[in-house]
Amino acid sequence: MTTAHTAREALQEFSIWLETERRSSEKTVEAYQRDVGHFIGFLVEHL
């Protein structure tokens, strides 16, 4: 993973890593993107 400057960029880098290094299925990557995206939204609202 490269250095990410925002949480959204970090999520994008993580998704790429899941696809390429972990060879995760498309549905797995989508689920992580959705769930982590919701968590990031929660943090933004509550911190």
mmJSON file of the N, C-alpha and C atoms, coordinates in Angstrom:
{"data_MODEL":{"atom_site":{
"group_PDB":["ATOM","ATOM","ATOM","ATOM","ATOM","ATOM","ATOM","ATOM","ATOM","ATOM","ATOM","ATOM","ATOM","ATOM","ATOM","ATOM","ATOM","ATOM","ATOM","ATOM","ATOM","ATOM","ATOM","ATOM","ATOM","ATOM","ATOM","ATOM","ATOM","ATOM","ATOM","ATOM","ATOM","ATOM","ATOM","ATOM","ATOM","ATOM","ATOM","ATOM","ATOM","ATOM","ATOM","ATOM","ATOM","ATOM","ATOM","ATOM","ATOM","ATOM","ATOM","ATOM","ATOM","ATOM","ATOM","ATOM","ATOM","ATOM","ATOM","ATOM","ATOM","ATOM","ATOM","ATOM","ATOM","ATOM","ATOM","ATOM","ATOM","ATOM","ATOM","ATOM","ATOM","ATOM","ATOM","ATOM","ATOM","ATOM","ATOM","ATOM","ATOM","ATOM","ATOM","ATOM","ATOM","ATOM","ATOM","ATOM","ATOM","ATOM","ATOM","ATOM","ATOM","ATOM","ATOM","ATOM","ATOM","ATOM","ATOM","ATOM","ATOM","ATOM","ATOM","ATOM","ATOM","ATOM","ATOM","ATOM","ATOM","ATOM","ATOM","ATOM","ATOM","ATOM","ATOM","ATOM","ATOM","ATOM","ATOM","ATOM","ATOM","ATOM","ATOM","ATOM","ATOM","ATOM","ATOM","ATOM","ATOM","ATOM","ATOM","ATOM","ATOM","ATOM","ATOM","ATOM","ATOM","ATOM","ATOM","ATOM","ATOM"],
"id":[1,2,3,4,5,6,7,8,9,10,11,12,13,14,15,16,17,18,19,20,21,22,23,24,25,26,27,28,29,30,31,32,33,34,35,36,37,38,39,40,41,42,43,44,45,46,47,48,49,50,51,52,53,54,55,56,57,58,59,60,61,62,63,64,65,66,67,68,69,70,71,72,73,74,75,76,77,78,79,80,81,82,83,84,85,86,87,88,89,90,91,92,93,94,95,96,97,98,99,100,101,102,103,104,105,106,107,108,109,110,111,112,113,114,115,116,117,118,119,120,121,122,123,124,125,126,127,128,129,130,131,132,133,134,135,136,137,138,139,140,141],
"type_symbol":["N","C","C","N","C","C","N","C","C","N","C","C","N","C","C","N","C","C","N","C","C","N","C","C","N","C","C","N","C","C","N","C","C","N","C","C","N","C","C","N","C","C","N","C","C","N","C","C","N","C","C","N","C","C","N","C","C","N","C","C","N","C","C","N","C","C","N","C","C","N","C","C","N","C","C","N","C","C","N","C","C","N","C","C","N","C","C","N","C","C","N","C","C","N","C","C","N","C","C","N","C","C","N","C","C","N","C","C","N","C","C","N","C","C","N","C","C","N","C","C","N","C","C","N","C","C","N","C","C","N","C","C","N","C","C","N","C","C","N","C","C"],
"label_atom_id":["N","CA","C","N","CA","C","N","CA","C","N","CA","C","N","CA","C","N","CA","C","N","CA","C","N","CA","C","N","CA","C","N","CA","C","N","CA","C","N","CA","C","N","CA","C","N","CA","C","N","CA","C","N","CA","C","N","CA","C","N","CA","C","N","CA","C","N","CA","C","N","CA","C","N","CA","C","N","CA","C","N","CA","C","N","CA","C","N","CA","C","N","CA","C","N","CA","C","N","CA","C","N","CA","C","N","CA","C","N","CA","C","N","CA","C","N","CA","C","N","CA","C","N","CA","C","N","CA","C","N","CA","C","N","CA","C","N","CA","C","N","CA","C","N","CA","C","N","CA","C","N","CA","C","N","CA","C","N","CA","C","N","CA","C"],
"label_alt_id":[null,null,null,null,null,null,null,null,null,null,null,null,null,null,null,null,null,null,null,null,null,null,null,null,null,null,null,null,null,null,null,null,null,null,null,null,null,null,null,null,null,null,null,null,null,null,null,null,null,null,null,null,null,null,null,null,null,null,null,null,null,null,null,null,null,null,null,null,null,null,null,null,null,null,null,null,null,null,null,null,null,null,null,null,null,null,null,null,null,null,null,null,null,null,null,null,null,null,null,null,null,null,null,null,null,null,null,null,null,null,null,null,null,null,null,null,null,null,null,null,null,null,null,null,null,null,null,null,null,null,null,null,null,null,null,null,null,null,null,null,null],
"label_comp_id":["MET","MET","MET","THR","THR","THR","THR","THR","THR","ALA","ALA","ALA","HIS","HIS","HIS","THR","THR","THR","ALA","ALA","ALA","ARG","ARG","ARG","GLU","GLU","GLU","ALA","ALA","ALA","LEU","LEU","LEU","GLN","GLN","GLN","GLU","GLU","GLU","PHE","PHE","PHE","SER","SER","SER","ILE","ILE","ILE","TRP","TRP","TRP","LEU","LEU","LEU","GLU","GLU","GLU","THR","THR","THR","GLU","GLU","GLU","ARG","ARG","ARG","ARG","ARG","ARG","SER","SER","SER","SER","SER","SER","GLU","GLU","GLU","LYS","LYS","LYS","THR","THR","THR","VAL","VAL","VAL","GLU","GLU","GLU","ALA","ALA","ALA","TYR","TYR","TYR","GLN","GLN","GLN","ARG","ARG","ARG","ASP","ASP","ASP","VAL","VAL","VAL","GLY","GLY","GLY","HIS","HIS","HIS","PHE","PHE","PHE","ILE","ILE","ILE","GLY","GLY","GLY","PHE","PHE","PHE","LEU","LEU","LEU","VAL","VAL","VAL","GLU","GLU","GLU","HIS","HIS","HIS","LEU","LEU","LEU"],
"label_asym_id":["A","A","A","A","A","A","A","A","A","A","A","A","A","A","A","A","A","A","A","A","A","A","A","A","A","A","A","A","A","A","A","A","A","A","A","A","A","A","A","A","A","A","A","A","A","A","A","A","A","A","A","A","A","A","A","A","A","A","A","A","A","A","A","A","A","A","A","A","A","A","A","A","A","A","A","A","A","A","A","A","A","A","A","A","A","A","A","A","A","A","A","A","A","A","A","A","A","A","A","A","A","A","A","A","A","A","A","A","A","A","A","A","A","A","A","A","A","A","A","A","A","A","A","A","A","A","A","A","A","A","A","A","A","A","A","A","A","A","A","A","A"],
"label_entity_id":["1","1","1","1","1","1","1","1","1","1","1","1","1","1","1","1","1","1","1","1","1","1","1","1","1","1","1","1","1","1","1","1","1","1","1","1","1","1","1","1","1","1","1","1","1","1","1","1","1","1","1","1","1","1","1","1","1","1","1","1","1","1","1","1","1","1","1","1","1","1","1","1","1","1","1","1","1","1","1","1","1","1","1","1","1","1","1","1","1","1","1","1","1","1","1","1","1","1","1","1","1","1","1","1","1","1","1","1","1","1","1","1","1","1","1","1","1","1","1","1","1","1","1","1","1","1","1","1","1","1","1","1","1","1","1","1","1","1","1","1","1"],
"label_seq_id":[1,1,1,2,2,2,3,3,3,4,4,4,5,5,5,6,6,6,7,7,7,8,8,8,9,9,9,10,10,10,11,11,11,12,12,12,13,13,13,14,14,14,15,15,15,16,16,16,17,17,17,18,18,18,19,19,19,20,20,20,21,21,21,22,22,22,23,23,23,24,24,24,25,25,25,26,26,26,27,27,27,28,28,28,29,29,29,30,30,30,31,31,31,32,32,32,33,33,33,34,34,34,35,35,35,36,36,36,37,37,37,38,38,38,39,39,39,40,40,40,41,41,41,42,42,42,43,43,43,44,44,44,45,45,45,46,46,46,47,47,47],
"pdbx_PDB_ins_code":[null,null,null,null,null,null,null,null,null,null,null,null,null,null,null,null,null,null,null,null,null,null,null,null,null,null,null,null,null,null,null,null,null,null,null,null,null,null,null,null,null,null,null,null,null,null,null,null,null,null,null,null,null,null,null,null,null,null,null,null,null,null,null,null,null,null,null,null,null,null,null,null,null,null,null,null,null,null,null,null,null,null,null,null,null,null,null,null,null,null,null,null,null,null,null,null,null,null,null,null,null,null,null,null,null,null,null,null,null,null,null,null,null,null,null,null,null,null,null,null,null,null,null,null,null,null,null,null,null,null,null,null,null,null,null,null,null,null,null,null,null],
"Cartn_x":[0.831,0.0,0.872,0.389,1.103,0.547,1.21,0.738,-0.531,-1.57,-2.836,-3.021,-3.607,-3.756,-5.129,-6.115,-7.447,-7.963,-9.004,-9.603,-10.166,-10.761,-11.321,-10.215,-9.088,-7.956,-7.421,-7.388,-6.925,-7.847,-9.144,-10.104,-9.88,-9.612,-9.35,-8.091,-7.035,-5.789,-6.018,-6.802,-7.117,-7.889,-8.824,-9.609,-8.717,-7.794,-6.853,-6.014,-5.56,-4.766,-5.575,-6.849,-7.697,-7.808,-7.993,-8.161,-6.88,-5.753,-4.515,-3.704,-3.476,-2.613,-3.364,-4.573,-5.353,-6.227,-6.358,-7.195,-8.611,-9.156,-10.515,-11.524,-12.676,-13.721,-14.287,-14.937,-15.546,-16.555,-17.357,-18.369,-17.72,-16.605,-15.891,-15.377,-14.779,-14.254,-15.395,-16.502,-17.663,-18.169,-18.223,-18.703,-17.778,-16.473,-15.52,-15.659,-15.77,-15.911,-17.156,-18.259,-19.511,-19.402,-18.935,-18.893,-17.888,-16.699,-15.684,-16.098,-16.718,-17.226,-18.255,-19.157,-20.137,-19.447,-18.437,-17.7,-16.978,-16.382,-15.719,-16.739,-17.906,-18.968,-19.381,-19.491,-19.825,-18.766,-17.502,-16.415,-16.429,-16.678,-16.715,-17.807,-18.947,-20.062,-19.863,-19.106,-19.027,-17.69,-16.746,-15.458,-15.241],
"Cartn_y":[-1.181,0.0,1.24,2.26,3.528,4.414,5.525,6.45,7.136,7.107,7.754,8.975,10.014,11.26,11.413,10.693,10.764,9.351,9.262,7.953,7.344,8.16,7.654,7.133,7.831,7.351,6.044,5.958,4.727,3.567,3.817,2.779,2.333,3.272,2.923,2.07,2.457,1.68,0.279,0.196,-1.091,-1.974,-1.378,-2.13,-2.687,-1.883,-2.341,-3.486,-3.36,-4.419,-5.711,-5.593,-6.783,-7.486,-6.698,-7.269,-7.911,-7.236,-7.683,-8.643,-8.299,-9.116,-10.286,-10.012,-11.054,-11.833,-11.308,-11.927,-12.207,-11.23,-11.341,-11.233,-11.846,-11.786,-10.369,-10.097,-8.786,-8.464,-9.442,-9.231,-8.93,-9.571,-9.314,-7.883,-7.457,-6.089,-5.084,-5.33,-4.442,-4.354,-5.486,-5.505,-4.703,-4.883,-4.104,-2.615,-2.255,-0.844,-0.242,-0.957,-0.472,-0.333,-1.394,-1.397,-0.395,-0.37,0.572,2.0,2.185,3.504,4.018,3.153,3.546,3.883,3.118,3.379,4.724,5.023,6.322,7.448,7.281,8.276,8.471,7.386,7.461,8.255,7.956,8.662,10.149,10.496,11.902,12.64,12.01,12.65,12.741,11.816,11.733,12.155,12.513,12.964,14.431],
"Cartn_z":[0.0,0.0,0.0,-0.682,-0.672,0.429,0.667,1.69,1.207,2.01,1.669,2.561,2.016,2.749,3.402,2.944,3.536,3.774,4.572,4.842,3.559,2.707,1.441,0.527,0.497,-0.302,0.272,1.601,2.246,1.891,1.872,1.501,0.057,-0.828,-2.226,-2.338,-1.642,-1.656,-1.08,-0.005,0.61,-0.365,-1.089,-2.069,-3.172,-3.641,-4.666,-4.122,-2.88,-2.248,-2.144,-1.724,-1.628,-2.981,-4.03,-5.37,-5.884,-5.694,-6.333,-5.482,-4.243,-3.388,-2.756,-2.276,-1.605,-2.581,-3.8,-4.831,-4.328,-3.614,-3.083,-4.218,-4.006,-5.027,-5.117,-6.228,-6.447,-5.35,-4.968,-3.926,-2.572,-2.273,-1.02,-0.994,-2.087,-2.171,-2.038,-2.71,-2.612,-1.178,-0.491,0.891,1.798,1.638,2.436,2.142,0.874,0.516,1.162,1.097,1.669,3.185,3.846,5.302,5.856,5.286,5.762,5.408,4.254,3.881,4.875,5.314,6.334,7.651,8.009,9.243,9.166,8.031,7.852,8.0,7.398,7.535,8.981,9.721,11.139,11.896,11.633,12.313,12.0,10.75,10.355,11.12,11.293,11.986,13.491,14.072,15.526,16.125,15.307,15.853,15.602],
"occupancy":[1.0,1.0,1.0,1.0,1.0,1.0,1.0,1.0,1.0,1.0,1.0,1.0,1.0,1.0,1.0,1.0,1.0,1.0,1.0,1.0,1.0,1.0,1.0,1.0,1.0,1.0,1.0,1.0,1.0,1.0,1.0,1.0,1.0,1.0,1.0,1.0,1.0,1.0,1.0,1.0,1.0,1.0,1.0,1.0,1.0,1.0,1.0,1.0,1.0,1.0,1.0,1.0,1.0,1.0,1.0,1.0,1.0,1.0,1.0,1.0,1.0,1.0,1.0,1.0,1.0,1.0,1.0,1.0,1.0,1.0,1.0,1.0,1.0,1.0,1.0,1.0,1.0,1.0,1.0,1.0,1.0,1.0,1.0,1.0,1.0,1.0,1.0,1.0,1.0,1.0,1.0,1.0,1.0,1.0,1.0,1.0,1.0,1.0,1.0,1.0,1.0,1.0,1.0,1.0,1.0,1.0,1.0,1.0,1.0,1.0,1.0,1.0,1.0,1.0,1.0,1.0,1.0,1.0,1.0,1.0,1.0,1.0,1.0,1.0,1.0,1.0,1.0,1.0,1.0,1.0,1.0,1.0,1.0,1.0,1.0,1.0,1.0,1.0,1.0,1.0,1.0],
"B_iso_or_equiv":[0.0,0.0,0.0,0.0,0.0,0.0,0.0,0.0,0.0,0.0,0.0,0.0,0.0,0.0,0.0,0.0,0.0,0.0,0.0,0.0,0.0,0.0,0.0,0.0,0.0,0.0,0.0,0.0,0.0,0.0,0.0,0.0,0.0,0.0,0.0,0.0,0.0,0.0,0.0,0.0,0.0,0.0,0.0,0.0,0.0,0.0,0.0,0.0,0.0,0.0,0.0,0.0,0.0,0.0,0.0,0.0,0.0,0.0,0.0,0.0,0.0,0.0,0.0,0.0,0.0,0.0,0.0,0.0,0.0,0.0,0.0,0.0,0.0,0.0,0.0,0.0,0.0,0.0,0.0,0.0,0.0,0.0,0.0,0.0,0.0,0.0,0.0,0.0,0.0,0.0,0.0,0.0,0.0,0.0,0.0,0.0,0.0,0.0,0.0,0.0,0.0,0.0,0.0,0.0,0.0,0.0,0.0,0.0,0.0,0.0,0.0,0.0,0.0,0.0,0.0,0.0,0.0,0.0,0.0,0.0,0.0,0.0,0.0,0.0,0.0,0.0,0.0,0.0,0.0,0.0,0.0,0.0,0.0,0.0,0.0,0.0,0.0,0.0,0.0,0.0,0.0],
"pdbx_formal_charge":[null,null,null,null,null,null,null,null,null,null,null,null,null,null,null,null,null,null,null,null,null,null,null,null,null,null,null,null,null,null,null,null,null,null,null,null,null,null,null,null,null,null,null,null,null,null,null,null,null,null,null,null,null,null,null,null,null,null,null,null,null,null,null,null,null,null,null,null,null,null,null,null,null,null,null,null,null,null,null,null,null,null,null,null,null,null,null,null,null,null,null,null,null,null,null,null,null,null,null,null,null,null,null,null,null,null,null,null,null,null,null,null,null,null,null,null,null,null,null,null,null,null,null,null,null,null,null,null,null,null,null,null,null,null,null,null,null,null,null,null,null],
"auth_seq_id":[1,1,1,2,2,2,3,3,3,4,4,4,5,5,5,6,6,6,7,7,7,8,8,8,9,9,9,10,10,10,11,11,11,12,12,12,13,13,13,14,14,14,15,15,15,16,16,16,17,17,17,18,18,18,19,19,19,20,20,20,21,21,21,22,22,22,23,23,23,24,24,24,25,25,25,26,26,26,27,27,27,28,28,28,29,29,29,30,30,30,31,31,31,32,32,32,33,33,33,34,34,34,35,35,35,36,36,36,37,37,37,38,38,38,39,39,39,40,40,40,41,41,41,42,42,42,43,43,43,44,44,44,45,45,45,46,46,46,47,47,47],
"auth_comp_id":["MET","MET","MET","THR","THR","THR","THR","THR","THR","ALA","ALA","ALA","HIS","HIS","HIS","THR","THR","THR","ALA","ALA","ALA","ARG","ARG","ARG","GLU","GLU","GLU","ALA","ALA","ALA","LEU","LEU","LEU","GLN","GLN","GLN","GLU","GLU","GLU","PHE","PHE","PHE","SER","SER","SER","ILE","ILE","ILE","TRP","TRP","TRP","LEU","LEU","LEU","GLU","GLU","GLU","THR","THR","THR","GLU","GLU","GLU","ARG","ARG","ARG","ARG","ARG","ARG","SER","SER","SER","SER","SER","SER","GLU","GLU","GLU","LYS","LYS","LYS","THR","THR","THR","VAL","VAL","VAL","GLU","GLU","GLU","ALA","ALA","ALA","TYR","TYR","TYR","GLN","GLN","GLN","ARG","ARG","ARG","ASP","ASP","ASP","VAL","VAL","VAL","GLY","GLY","GLY","HIS","HIS","HIS","PHE","PHE","PHE","ILE","ILE","ILE","GLY","GLY","GLY","PHE","PHE","PHE","LEU","LEU","LEU","VAL","VAL","VAL","GLU","GLU","GLU","HIS","HIS","HIS","LEU","LEU","LEU"],
"auth_asym_id":["A","A","A","A","A","A","A","A","A","A","A","A","A","A","A","A","A","A","A","A","A","A","A","A","A","A","A","A","A","A","A","A","A","A","A","A","A","A","A","A","A","A","A","A","A","A","A","A","A","A","A","A","A","A","A","A","A","A","A","A","A","A","A","A","A","A","A","A","A","A","A","A","A","A","A","A","A","A","A","A","A","A","A","A","A","A","A","A","A","A","A","A","A","A","A","A","A","A","A","A","A","A","A","A","A","A","A","A","A","A","A","A","A","A","A","A","A","A","A","A","A","A","A","A","A","A","A","A","A","A","A","A","A","A","A","A","A","A","A","A","A"],
"auth_atom_id":["N","CA","C","N","CA","C","N","CA","C","N","CA","C","N","CA","C","N","CA","C","N","CA","C","N","CA","C","N","CA","C","N","CA","C","N","CA","C","N","CA","C","N","CA","C","N","CA","C","N","CA","C","N","CA","C","N","CA","C","N","CA","C","N","CA","C","N","CA","C","N","CA","C","N","CA","C","N","CA","C","N","CA","C","N","CA","C","N","CA","C","N","CA","C","N","CA","C","N","CA","C","N","CA","C","N","CA","C","N","CA","C","N","CA","C","N","CA","C","N","CA","C","N","CA","C","N","CA","C","N","CA","C","N","CA","C","N","CA","C","N","CA","C","N","CA","C","N","CA","C","N","CA","C","N","CA","C","N","CA","C","N","CA","C"],
"pdbx_PDB_model_num":[1,1,1,1,1,1,1,1,1,1,1,1,1,1,1,1,1,1,1,1,1,1,1,1,1,1,1,1,1,1,1,1,1,1,1,1,1,1,1,1,1,1,1,1,1,1,1,1,1,1,1,1,1,1,1,1,1,1,1,1,1,1,1,1,1,1,1,1,1,1,1,1,1,1,1,1,1,1,1,1,1,1,1,1,1,1,1,1,1,1,1,1,1,1,1,1,1,1,1,1,1,1,1,1,1,1,1,1,1,1,1,1,1,1,1,1,1,1,1,1,1,1,1,1,1,1,1,1,1,1,1,1,1,1,1,1,1,1,1,1,1]
}}}
